[in-house]
Every structure is written in C-alpha cells, then in structure tokens.
C-alpha cells in the first residue's frame, strides 16, 4: 500500500496552476528558483524552474520523501542473526544506524544484542561467524574524488560506526573507539596518525582503509568478549543463506530518527544506505519512478554530479506531501533556524530546510511560514563558480518571502 502512495504522489506532481509574485533580486546565471503554496499546491514564483541542475545534498530530500512514502516513518532498522549448523550469520544490510550519532555506544549495544540472542538460543559452540553484506552493483564515478574524506558514503552494507575510528586525547593519553584496534595502542603511531587529521567535536576521525577488515575486527572482538574465539569473514556465497535457522533480531533505530540525523548534518553515508535499501533490497528504482520529469537520480546522497533535478520538481514534491499526511514527518527531519547545517545562516526563524554544497553548487530547499501566515515550499539551485554569493542570494530570497508574502 505504501508503494502505491508513492505512485499517486508522482501523479499529483503534474497538477499546478502557476501565477507569479515578484522577488526583487538579480539572479546569477544558472540559478533556478521555484516556490509553491503548500495550502493550495499552486506555483507562486518560478525562475528557470525547468532547468536541470546538479542539486548537491538537497538530493537527500528525494531520498527522504521516497523512504517515508515506501517504508513509513516508524520502520525499524534491525540486526538479524541466523544459524547454519554451527555457523552464525549476522545480517544488517543497508542499516546506517550503528553509529555513535544515533546510538550512544553502538559497540556495547551491538555486543549486548548479539549476546542476548545467543544466550536465549543456548548457543554453546560456534565454528565461524559470517557477515552478510550485499554490495550495490553500481557506484557513481564522481564518488572517487571523495575517497578518504569524512563525508564520503562508505560502501560496506554492514558498517559499524561508518568504518571510522574515533581518537580522543585525554591529557597525555589517547582513547580509541571502538576498542578493537590493538595496533593503535602505540603513542607515537597515534600521534603520527592524527597529525594529518582535523579535530572535529573534540575528536579525530580516522577512516580505516578496509571496510571489510574494520567490521571483521569489530565482530571478532565482540564474540571474543562474550566467550567465543571464532574467525569472522564476509559471506561470499549467497547460496549459503538457504536453509538457515532464524535465531532472532534486535532493533537499532527508526527510519524517522535516522532521517532526522541525516538531514540535520547532511550525512552522506546514512543517506546512501537508505537509498541502497530502496534500490537494491526493495527493488525500487527512484530514477524510473520520476522518469516522466526528465530528471536524473544517480545516488541518494547528492555527491554524484550525474544527479540532475529541477526546482519545479523539488518544490512541488515538497508541497504535495500535505496531501499524504507525511509533511510533518519530513519537517521533523529538517533543521530549523540556526540548527544543523543552517547554523549561522541568516534565515527566518520559521524555516525548515536542507542545504546543498559542492565546489560549484549551492542549493537550499524546504519550507517557510511567512509573517502573514502563508506556508510555502521552495527550492533554489545554483550551479556556477560563485557559491559564496549564491548562498547570500538564497538568504535574501528566503527573507524577502518571509517579510513580504
């Protein structure tokens, strides 16, 4: 039924009665802007509204709307455990929630969940532990330039803590999380490692070179700590999954809370895992769903330069959500005034919006309630060299709408 909602939503995107209001600003070339009245679903301003442009991270709004429409806001991500003979299979494909920003201590959380299921099933012997991980069949070419960056969408579909090691300096000592990397106990080695890293929120974040090795180390240590000395490897033969015994599962987080973190901080890893779940697990190709709009969807997080959207499509998509009862959920996931990626932006207090930035892209899209009580959805996308000016223009546009409309 939820998938039907998505189809109906796409059909409704076609109905619009445009009329124009004025915004006194000289738009830079390659700037597109569309504004819809949420109550009437009418387009009230448009400038190059049908031009296909790279949206950057406002692409995450399409992922958000699609996931909420298909899965529902209270869909729960989980970790499942199966057994085949004396082998244990850990399955949590496309689950982006085993991270510190969503779960307070994901290492202890994961260990306790696994321990509870093994004890409940009285598992005394384990030969080997397998990690089920179904990798996507396609990666955008433009992702390569972000390899090794903290905001890159890492590729392993079972991923603990985004395959990152958090290093905190406590007086003369270092604290390593997760606590599984014995090779980093040497003080000189850690000092050398963090010398090229930028401190963020009181910690240094080191991206482990091999996602597979990283997750193997995490699970091997967890099983050792709960009393099983076993080897861990990624499952290569999917036929091995036939005729397995289901032992149990435990929840990690809801889709709504996951999307809230994703949109507040524009997390590419989280967004891409949600997108991959739709595309590869549920076989929902968003590019095909929206093909009548001649847009192009190459990833779910916005790093791909093959993503091409129109502001007409994006603003109308947001406006139509009021007809489906999920507009409040989308607003819940978006940062408001001085929150998340809107921090220190000169924007009205009533805004709820998603930003987007690449080297030559700036975008802003979301919702705004004006002083007169009118509620609008809007999308602004700029492609060009003057990103700084584009962000100032975004603020002028949104503030004018807030004051005058």
KOLLUM-331644 format. One record per atom (N, C-alpha, C): residue in three letters; x, z, y. Coordinates in steps of 0.1 Angstrom, whole numbers, plus 2048, in hexadecimal, padded with zeros to 3 digits. Each point is the difference from the previous one (the first is absolute). Layout:
<nodes>
ALAXZY...
</nodes>
This chain:
<nodes>
UNK8088007F4UNK7F880080CUNK80980080DUNK80B8087FFUNK80880080CUNK8077F3803UNK8037F87F5UNK8067F3803UNK7F67F7806UNK7F38017FDUNK7F57F9806UNK80080380FUNK80280D804UNK80080380EUNK80B7F8807UNK80B7FE7FAUNK80B7F9806UNK7FC7F1803UNK7F97FA7F6UNK7FB7F3802UNK7F67FF80BUNK7F7809801UNK7F680080BUNK80680280DUNK80A809801UNK80780280CUNK8077F3805UNK8067F87F7UNK8067F4804UNK7F67F6806UNK7F47FF7F9UNK7F57F7805UNK7FC80480EUNK7FE80D803UNK7FC80580DUNK80A7FD80BUNK80C7FD7FCUNK80A7FE80AUNK7FD7F3808UNK7F77F87FBUNK7FD7F3807UNK7F780180BUNK7F780A801UNK7F680180AUNK80580780CUNK8017F880BUNK80480680DUNK7FA7F780BUNK7FC80780BUNK7FB7FA80CUNK80980380BUNK80A7F7804UNK80A80380AUNK7FA7FF80EUNK80580A808UNK7FE7FF80EUNK80C807807UNK8037FC80CUNK80D804805UNK80080A80BUNK80880A7FFUNK80380980BUNK80E7FD805UNK80480680BUNK80D7FD806UNK80A80B7FEUNK80C7FC7FEUNK80B80A7FFUNK80B7FA80AUNK80380680BUNK8097FB80AUNK80E8027FDUNK8057F77F7UNK80E8017FCUNK8057F27FCUNK80D7FE804UNK8067F37FCUNK8068017F2UNK7FA7FA7F7UNK8048017F2UNK80D7F87FEUNK8098067F9UNK80C7F97FCUNK7FC7F57F6UNK8087F57FFUNK7FE7F67F6UNK8018067F3UNK7F87FB7F6UNK7FF8057F3UNK7FA80E7FFUNK7F7803809UNK7F980C800UNK7F17FD7FCUNK7FB8077F7UNK7F27FE7FCUNK7F980D801UNK7F3800805UNK7F880C801UNK7F27FD7FDUNK7F98097F9UNK7F27FF7FDUNK7FA80E800UNK7F4801807UNK7F980D800UNK7F27FE7FCUNK7FB8097F7UNK7F27FF7FBUNK7F980D804UNK7F37FF803UNK7F880C802UNK7FC8057F2UNK80380C7FCUNK7FE8057F3UNK7F18017FEUNK7F880480AUNK7F28037FEUNK7F87F37FEUNK8047F5807UNK7F87F47FFUNK8077F57F8UNK80D8027FCUNK8087F77F9UNK8027F3808UNK7FF80180DUNK8027F4808UNK80F800806UNK8067F4800UNK80D7FE806UNK7FE80080FUNK807809807UNK7FF80180EUNK80C7FB808UNK80B7FE7FAUNK80B7FA806UNK8097F97F6UNK8057F4804UNK8097F97F7UNK80A7F8808UNK80C8007FBUNK80B7F8806UNK8097FB7F4UNK8007F37FEUNK8087FB7F4UNK7FC8077F3UNK7F38037FFUNK7FB8087F5UNK8027FA7F2UNK8027F3800UNK8017F97F3UNK80E7FC7FCUNK809804809UNK80E7FD7FDUNK8068097F5UNK8067F97F6UNK8078077F5UNK80D806805UNK80180D7FEUNK80D807805UNK80480A7F5UNK80D804801UNK80580A7F7UNK7FB80E805UNK7F98077F7UNK7FA80D805UNK80880C7FFUNK80C7FF7F9UNK80880C7FDUNK7F780B7FAUNK80280D803UNK7F980A7F9UNK7F1802802UNK7FA7F8809UNK7F2800801UNK7FA7F97F3UNK8097FA7F9UNK7FC7FB7F2UNK7FA80C7F8UNK80580C802UNK7FC80B7F8UNK7F1803802UNK7FA7FC80BUNK7F2801802UNK7F87F87F5UNK8057F47FDUNK7F97F87F6UNK8018077F2UNK80C8057FDUNK8028087F4UNK7F780C7FFUNK7FF80780CUNK7F780C801UNK7F27FD7FDUNK7FA7F6807UNK7F27FC7FFUNK7FD7FC7F2UNK8097F77FAUNK7FE7FB7F3UNK80080B7F5UNK80A809801UNK80180B7F6UNK7F4809801UNK7FB80480CUNK7F5808802UNK7F37F97FBUNK7FF7F3802UNK7F47F97FCUNK7FF7FF7F0UNK80C7FE7FAUNK8007FE7F2UNK80180D7F8UNK809809804UNK80280C7F8UNK7F780C805UNK7FD80080DUNK7F880B806UNK80A80B805UNK7FD80780AUNK80980A807UNK80580B7F7UNK7F88037F6UNK80380C7F7UNK8067FC7F3UNK8047F47FFUNK8077FB7F4UNK80D8097FFUNK8038057F3UNK80B8097FEUNK80B7F97F9UNK80C800806UNK80C7FC7F8UNK80480B7F6UNK8057FC7F5UNK80380A7F6UNK80C7FC7F7UNK8068097F9UNK80A7FE7F6UNK7FA8027F2UNK8027F67F8UNK7FA8007F2UNK80B8017F6UNK7FE8077F5UNK8098027F6UNK7FA7FC7F2UNK8077F87F9UNK7FC7FB7F3UNK80B8047F6UNK7FD7FF7F3UNK80A8027F6UNK7FF7F57F5UNK80B7FC7FBUNK8007F77F5UNK80B8057F6UNK7FB8057F5UNK8088077F6UNK80680C808UNK80E801800UNK80680B807UNK8057FC80EUNK7FB7F5805UNK8047FB80DUNK7F580380BUNK80580380CUNK7F780380BUNK8017F580AUNK7F47FB805UNK8007F680AUNK7FA80680DUNK8087FF80BUNK7FB80480DUNK7FB7F4808UNK7F4800804UNK7FA7F5807UNK7FA80480EUNK8057FA80AUNK7FA80280DUNK8037F4809UNK7FC7F47FBUNK8037F4807UNK7FA7FF80DUNK8077FB80AUNK7FB7FE80EUNK7FA80D806UNK80680B7FCUNK7FC80D806UNK80A80380BUNK7FD80080DUNK80A80280AUNK80080F805UNK7F98097F9UNK7FE80D805UNK80A80B7FCUNK8097FD7F7UNK80980A7FBUNK80C80180AUNK7FC80380DUNK80A80180AUNK7FE80D808UNK80A805807UNK7FF80D807UNK7F680080BUNK7FE7F5806UNK7F77FF80CUNK7F18027FBUNK7FD7FE7F4UNK7F38017FBUNK7FE80C7F7UNK80A8037F7UNK80080C7F8UNK80C809804UNK7FD80C802UNK80A809806UNK80E8017F9UNK7FF8017F3UNK80C8007F7UNK7FD7F77F4UNK8027F3801UNK7FC7F77F6UNK8078027F3UNK80D805801UNK8088027F3UNK7F980B7F8UNK7FE80C806UNK7F980B7F9UNK7F27FC7FCUNK7F97F9808UNK7F37FB7FDUNK8007F77F3UNK8097F6800UNK8007F77F5UNK8058087F3UNK809809801UNK8058077F5UNK7F58097FAUNK7F8807809UNK7F68097FBUNK7F47F87F9UNK7FD7F4806UNK7F67F87FAUNK8037FB7F2UNK80D7FB7FEUNK8047FC7F3UNK80180B7F6UNK80580B805UNK80180C7F7UNK7F28057FBUNK7F6800809UNK7F38047FCUNK7FA7F77F5UNK8027F3802UNK7FA7F77F6UNK8078017F3UNK80D801800UNK8088027F3UNK7FC80D7F9UNK7FF80B808UNK7FC80D7FAUNK7F27FF7FAUNK7F77FA807UNK7F27FF7FCUNK7FE7F87F3UNK8097F77FEUNK8007F87F4UNK80A8057F5UNK80680B803UNK80A8067F7UNK80A7F77FBUNK8067F9809UNK80B7F67FDUNK80D8087FEUNK8058007F4UNK80D8087FDUNK80C7F7800UNK7FE7F37FCUNK80C7F77FFUNK7FD7F3807UNK80A7FB807UNK7FF7F3807UNK80D7F97FDUNK7FE7F37FBUNK80C7F87FDUNK8057F980DUNK7F77FB808UNK8047F980CUNK7F47FF80AUNK80480080DUNK7F67FF80AUNK8017F2806UNK7F57F9802UNK7FF7F3806UNK7F880180DUNK8057F880AUNK7F97FF80DUNK7FA7F2800UNK7F2800801UNK7F97F3801UNK8017FC80FUNK8057F4802UNK8027FB80DUNK7FE7F0800UNK7F57FC805UNK7FD7F1800UNK8047FB80EUNK80B7F9800UNK8057FB80DUNK7F87F4805UNK7FE7FE80DUNK7F97F4805UNK8087F37FCUNK7F87F67FFUNK8077F37FCUNK8067F980CUNK7FD80580DUNK8057F980CUNK80480A80AUNK80B7FD807UNK80480880BUNK8037F780CUNK7FB80380CUNK8027F880CUNK80F7FE803UNK8037F4803UNK80E7FC803UNK80680980BUNK7F780280AUNK80580780CUNK80380E7FEUNK7FC8067F5UNK80380E7FDUNK80F8027FFUNK8077F67FCUNK80F8027FDUNK80780680CUNK7FC7FD80CUNK80880480CUNK7FE80F802UNK7F68067F9UNK7FD80E802UNK8068097F5UNK8077F97F6UNK8058087F5UNK80980B804UNK7FE80C7FBUNK80880C804UNK7FB80780CUNK7F57FB807UNK7FB80780BUNK7F580A7FCUNK7FF80B808UNK7F680B7FCUNK7F27FB800UNK7FD7F5808UNK7F27FB800UNK7FD7F47F7UNK80A7FE7F7UNK7FE7F57F7UNK7F58037F5UNK7F97F77FAUNK7F68027F6UNK8078007F2UNK80580B7FBUNK8088007F4UNK7F77FB7F4UNK8077FA7F6UNK7F87F87F7UNK7FC8067F3UNK80680B7FCUNK7FB8067F3UNK7F2805801UNK7F87FD7F6UNK7F2804801UNK7FD80E7FCUNK8098067F9UNK80180F7FEUNK80B804809UNK7FD80780BUNK80A804809UNK7FE80E805UNK80A8087FEUNK80080E805UNK80780080DUNK7F980680AUNK80680280DUNK8067F4807UNK7FA7F47FDUNK8047F4806UNK80F7FC7FCUNK8048067F5UNK80E7FD7FBUNK80B80580AUNK7FC80A808UNK80980580AUNK80580E7FDUNK80C803804UNK80680E7FFUNK80080680EUNK7FA80B801UNK80080880DUNK80C809800UNK8087FF80AUNK80C809802UNK7FF80880DUNK7FF80D7FEUNK7FF80980BUNK80C809801UNK80580280CUNK80C808802UNK7FB80E804UNK80480A7F8UNK7FD80E803UNK80D808802UNK80380280DUNK80D806804UNK80B7F87FAUNK8088057F7UNK80B7F87FBUNK7FD7F97F2UNK7F38027FCUNK7FD7FA7F3UNK7F67F5801UNK7FE7F87F5UNK7F67F6800UNK7F68037F5UNK7F37FD804UNK7F58017F6UNK7FB7F27FDUNK8007FD7F3UNK7FC7F27FBUNK7F38017FAUNK7F77F6803UNK7F37FF7FAUNK7FD7F17FDUNK7FB7FE7F3UNK7FD8097F6UNK80D8067F9UNK7FF80B7FAUNK80C8077FBUNK8057FB7F2UNK8037F3800UNK8047FA7F3UNK80D7F8801UNK8067FF80BUNK80B7F8802UNK80D808801UNK8058047F4UNK80C8087FEUNK80C7F9806UNK8007F3801UNK80C7F9805UNK80280280FUNK7F5805807UNK80180280EUNK80380F804UNK8058087F6UNK80380E804UNK80D801807UNK8087F6800UNK80D801806UNK7FE7FF80FUNK80580A808UNK7FE80180EUNK8067F4808UNK80C7FB7FCUNK8067F5806UNK7F87F37FEUNK7FB7FF7F4UNK7F87F47FDUNK7F37FF808UNK7FA80B801UNK7F3800808UNK8037FE80FUNK80B806805UNK8047FE80EUNK8037F1803UNK8067FA7F6UNK8037F2802UNK7F37F77FFUNK7F78057F7UNK7F47F87FEUNK7F780080DUNK7FF80C806UNK7F780180CUNK8077FB80DUNK80C7FD7FFUNK8077FC80DUNK7FB7F3806UNK7FA7F87F7UNK7FA7F3805UNK7F1801801UNK7FA80C7FEUNK7F1802801UNK7FC80780DUNK7F47FC804UNK7FA80780CUNK7F880B7FCUNK80180C806UNK7F880B7FDUNK7F27FE805UNK7F68027F7UNK7F27FE804UNK7F980D7FBUNK7F980680AUNK7F880D7FDUNK80880A7F8UNK80D802805UNK80880A7FAUNK8067FD7F3UNK8007F47FCUNK8067FC7F3UNK8067F2800UNK8097FE7F7UNK8057F27FEUNK7F97FB7F3UNK7FC7F3801UNK7F97FA7F5UNK8097F57FAUNK8048027F4UNK8097F67F9UNK7F87F87F6UNK8007F3800UNK7F97F87F7UNK8087FE7F4UNK7FC8047F4UNK8087FF7F4UNK8007F17FCUNK80C7FB7FDUNK8017F17FEUNK7F77FA7F5UNK7FE8087F5UNK7F87FB7F5UNK7F38087FEUNK7F47FA804UNK7F48077FEUNK7FD8057F1UNK8047F87F7UNK7FE8037F2UNK80980C7FCUNK80D800803UNK80880B7FDUNK7FC80D807UNK7FB7FF80DUNK7FB80B807UNK7F58077F9UNK7F67F87FCUNK7F48067F9UNK8038057F2UNK8097FA7F9UNK8058057F3UNK80680E802UNK80980180AUNK80680D802UNK7F680B803UNK7F67FD809UNK7F6809803UNK7F88057F4UNK7FB7F77F7UNK7F98047F5UNK8088067F5UNK80C7FC7FEUNK8098067F6UNK80280F804UNK80380380DUNK80280D804UNK7F38097FEUNK7F47FA803UNK7F48077FFUNK7FE8047F1UNK8017F67F7UNK7FE8037F2UNK80B80A7FBUNK80C800805UNK80A80A7FCUNK7FC80E804UNK7FA80180CUNK7FD80D806UNK7F38067F9UNK7F87F77FAUNK7F58067F8UNK8028007F1UNK80D7FE7FCUNK8048037F2UNK8027F47F7UNK8017F4806UNK8027F47F7UNK80C7F9805UNK80A7FF7F7UNK80C7F8803UNK7FE7F27FAUNK7FB7F7809UNK7FC7F27FBUNK8067F6809UNK8017F47FBUNK8047F4808UNK7F47FB807UNK8017FA80CUNK7F57FA807UNK8047F2803UNK7F77F77FEUNK8027F2804UNK7F37F9805UNK8027F5807UNK7F47F9804UNK7FB7F77F5UNK7F37FF7FEUNK7FA7F97F5UNK8017F1802UNK8087F97F7UNK8027F2802UNK7F57F87F8UNK7FC8057F5UNK7F77F97F7UNK7F2805802UNK7F77F8807UNK7F3805803UNK7F78017F3UNK8047F97F5UNK7F98027F4UNK80080E7FAUNK80A807805UNK80280E7FBUNK7F4809804UNK7F97FB80AUNK7F5808806UNK7F48007F7UNK7FF7F67F6UNK7F57FF7F7UNK7FF80C7F7UNK7F48057FDUNK7FE80B7F6UNK80880D804UNK7FF80380DUNK80680C804UNK7F580B801UNK80480D7FFUNK7F780B801UNK80080680EUNK7F4800806UNK80080680EUNK80080F7FFUNK80A806808UNK80280E800UNK7F980780CUNK8007F980BUNK7FA80680CUNK8057FA80CUNK7FB80580CUNK8047FB80DUNK7FE80B80AUNK8067FE80BUNK7FE80980BUNK8007F980EUNK7F8804809UNK7FF7F880DUNK80B804809UNK8037F6809UNK80B80280AUNK7FA80180EUNK7F87F6804UNK7FA7FF80EUNK7F57F6800UNK7F780280AUNK7F57F6802UNK8057F4808UNK7F97F57FEUNK8047F4808UNK7FF80380FUNK7F5807804UNK7FE80380EUNK80C807806UNK80580A7FAUNK80C808805UNK80D7F77FFUNK8007F87F6UNK80C7F67FFUNK8007F780CUNK7F47FA803UNK8007F680BUNK80280780DUNK7FC80C801UNK80280880DUNK80F801803UNK8088047F5UNK80E801802UNK8067F2803UNK7FB7F67F8UNK8057F2802UNK7FE7FB80FUNK7F5802805UNK7FD7FB80EUNK80580980BUNK80180D7FEUNK80680880AUNK80F7FD803UNK8077FD7F5UNK80E7FE801UNK8057F27FCUNK7F67F77FEUNK8037F27FCUNK80A7FF7F4UNK7FC8077F6UNK8098017F4UNK7FE7F37F7UNK80B7F8800UNK7FF7F37F9UNK7FF8027F0UNK80880A7FBUNK7FF8027F2UNK7F28047FBUNK7FA809807UNK7F28047FCUNK7F77F4801UNK8007F980BUNK7F77F5802UNK8027F57F5UNK80C7FD7FDUNK8037F67F6UNK7FC8047F2UNK80180D7FCUNK7FB8047F3UNK7F17FF800UNK7F980380AUNK7F17FF800UNK7FD7F17FFUNK8067F8807UNK7FE7F1800UNK8037FB7F1UNK80B8047FBUNK8037FC7F2UNK7F68057F6UNK7FA80C802UNK7F68047F7UNK7F47F7800UNK7FC7FC80CUNK7F57F7801UNK8037F27FAUNK80C7FB803UNK8037F37FBUNK8047FF7F2UNK8088097FBUNK8067FE7F2UNK7F98087F6UNK7FA80C804UNK7F98087F6UNK7F17FC7FFUNK7FA7FE80CUNK7F27FD801UNK7FD7F1801UNK80B7F8801UNK7FF7F1801UNK7F87FC80CUNK80180780BUNK7F97FC80CUNK80A7FA80AUNK7FF7F3802UNK8097F9809UNK7FA7FF80EUNK805808809UNK7FA80080DUNK8027F3808UNK80B7F97FDUNK8027F3806UNK7F47F67FDUNK7FC8017F3UNK7F57F77FCUNK7F2805806UNK7FF80D800UNK7F3806806UNK7FE7FB80EUNK80A800808UNK7FF7FC80EUNK8047F2803UNK8007F77F6UNK8067F3802UNK7F77F7809UNK7F3803802UNK7F87F9809UNK80480180EUNK80880B803UNK80480280EUNK80E7F9803UNK8057FA7F6UNK80D7F9801UNK80B809804UNK7FF80D7FCUNK80B809803UNK8098007F3UNK80B807802UNK80A8007F5UNK80480E7FDUNK7FF8057F4UNK80480E7FDUNK80B7FF7F5UNK80C805804UNK80B7FF7F7UNK80480D7FBUNK7FD80B807UNK80280D7FBUNK7F680A806UNK80080C7FDUNK7F780A805UNK80580980BUNK80D7FF802UNK80580A80AUNK8047FA80DUNK8027F2801UNK8027FA80DUNK80F7FC802UNK8088027F7UNK80E7FC802UNK8027F17FEUNK7F87FA7F8UNK8027F17FDUNK7FC7F880CUNK8087F7804UNK7FE7F780BUNK7F77F47FCUNK7FB8007F3UNK7F77F67FCUNK7F1805802UNK7FF80D803UNK7F3805804UNK7FC7F980DUNK7F47FA800UNK7FA7FA80DUNK7F2804801UNK7FC80780BUNK7F3804802UNK7FB7FB80EUNK7F37FF803UNK7FB7FE80DUNK7FA80D805UNK80180280DUNK7FA80D805UNK7F17FF7FFUNK7FA7F4800UNK7F17FF7FDUNK7FD8077F3UNK8077FC7F5UNK7FE8057F3UNK80180F800UNK80B805805UNK80380E7FFUNK7F7809808UNK7FC7FC80CUNK7F7808808UNK7F27FF7FBUNK7FC7F57FAUNK7F27FF7FAUNK8008087F3UNK80A7FF7F8UNK8018087F4UNK7FD80F803UNK80780580AUNK7FE80E804UNK7F2803805UNK7FB7F7808UNK7F2802806UNK7F68007F5UNK8017F87F6UNK7F57FF7F6UNK80080C7F6UNK80A808801UNK80080C7F7UNK7F580A802UNK7FB80080CUNK7F5808803UNK7F37FD7F8UNK7FF7F47FBUNK7F57FC7F7UNK8028057F2UNK80C8057FCUNK8028047F3UNK80380F7FEUNK7FF80780AUNK80280F7FFUNK80E8047FEUNK80A7F7802UNK80E8057FEUNK80880080DUNK7F97FD80BUNK80780080CUNK80680E804UNK7F980A7FDUNK80680E803UNK80C8037F7UNK8007FB7F4UNK80B8027F7UNK80D7F8805UNK7FD7F4805UNK80C7F9806UNK80580780CUNK7F7804809UNK80480880CUNK80880C7FCUNK7FC8077F5UNK80780C7FCUNK80F7FD7FCUNK8027F47FBUNK80E7FD7FCUNK8097FC80BUNK7FA7FD80CUNK8077FB80BUNK80580B80AUNK80C7FF805UNK80580980AUNK7F87FF80DUNK7FE80B807UNK7F980080DUNK80A80280BUNK7FB80480BUNK80880280CUNK80C8097FDUNK80C7FB803UNK80C8077FFUNK8048047F2UNK7FA7FA7F6UNK8028047F2UNK8087F47F9UNK8078047F5UNK8077F67F8UNK8087F6808UNK7FD7F37FDUNK8077F5806UNK7FB7FE80FUNK7F5807804UNK7FB7FF80DUNK80780B809UNK8098077FBUNK80680B807UNK8087FA80CUNK7FD80680CUNK8067FD80DUNK7FC7F2804UNK7F67FA7FBUNK7FA7F4805UNK7F680380BUNK8007F880BUNK7F780280BUNK7F27FA7FCUNK7F88077F9UNK7F37FB7FBUNK7F580B802UNK7F47FB800UNK7F580A803UNK7FE80A7F5UNK7FA80B803UNK7FE80B7F6UNK7F77FD7F5UNK7F77F5802UNK7F67FD7F6UNK8057F57F6UNK80C7FC801UNK8057F57F7UNK8028057F2UNK7FE7F77F6UNK8048027F2UNK8057F27FCUNK80D7FF7FEUNK8067F37FEUNK80D8007F8UNK8037F47FCUNK80C7FD7F8UNK8097F7807UNK80D804801UNK80A7F8806UNK8077F67F7UNK8077F7805UNK8087F77F8UNK80C7FB808UNK80C8017FAUNK80C7FB807UNK80A7FA7F6UNK8057F4804UNK80B7FA7FAUNK8097FB80BUNK80C7FA7FDUNK8097FC80AUNK7FA7F880BUNK7F67F77FDUNK7FA7F7809UNK7F18017FFUNK7FB80C7FCUNK7F18027FFUNK7FC80D805UNK7F5800808UNK7FA80D803UNK7F17FE7FFUNK7F980A7FAUNK7F27FF7FEUNK7FA80E801UNK7F3800803UNK7F880D801UNK7F27FC7FDUNK7FA8087F7UNK7F27FD7FCUNK7F980D7FCUNK7F3800802UNK7F980C7FDUNK7F3802807UNK7FD80C805UNK7F3803806UNK80280780DUNK7F77FF809UNK80080680DUNK7F2803805UNK7FE80D804UNK7F4803807UNK80280180FUNK7F97F9808UNK80280080EUNK7F980B808UNK80480180DUNK7F980B808UNK7F17FE801UNK7FC7F47FFUNK7F17FD800UNK7F98027F3UNK8088047F6UNK7FA8037F3UNK7FF7F47F6UNK8067F5804UNK8007F47F7UNK80B8017F6UNK7FE7FB7F4UNK80A8017F6UNK8047F27FCUNK80D7FE801UNK8057F37FDUNK80B8007F5UNK8007F57F8UNK80C7FD7F8UNK8087F6807UNK80D8007FEUNK8097F7807UNK80C7FD7F8UNK8067F4802UNK80C7FC7FAUNK8097F980AUNK80C804802UNK80A7F9809UNK80C7FD7F7UNK8047F3800UNK80C7FC7F9UNK8097F780AUNK80C804800UNK80A7F8808UNK80C7FC7F7UNK8037F3801UNK80C7FB7F9UNK8097FA80AUNK80C806802UNK80A7FA80AUNK80B80A802UNK8097FD809UNK80C807802UNK7FF80D808UNK7F5801808UNK7FF80B80AUNK7F680A7FAUNK8048077F6UNK7F880A7F9UNK7FD80C809UNK80A804808UNK7FE80C809UNK7F57FD80AUNK8007F5806UNK7F67FC80AUNK7F27FF7F9UNK8007FB7F3UNK7F47FF7F9UNK7F980D7FEUNK80880A7FDUNK7FB80E7FEUNK7FA80580DUNK8067FE80BUNK7FB80480DUNK7F37F9803UNK7FF7F37FCUNK7F47F8802UNK7F48067F7UNK8048047F4UNK7F68067F7UNK7FA80C807UNK808808806UNK7FB80D806UNK7F77FC80CUNK8047F6808UNK7F87FC80CUNK7F37FB7FBUNK7FF7F87F6UNK7F47FB7FBUNK7F680B7FBUNK8068087F8UNK7F780B7FAUNK7FB80980BUNK809804809UNK7FC80980BUNK7F57FA809UNK8027F3802UNK7F67F9809UNK7F28007F9UNK8007FD7F3UNK7F38007F9UNK7FA80E800UNK80880A7FEUNK7FB80E800UNK7FA80480EUNK8077FC80BUNK7FB80480DUNK7F47F7805UNK8007F37FDUNK7F77F7807UNK7F47FC7F7UNK8018017F3UNK7F57FA7F7UNK7F780B7FC
</nodes>
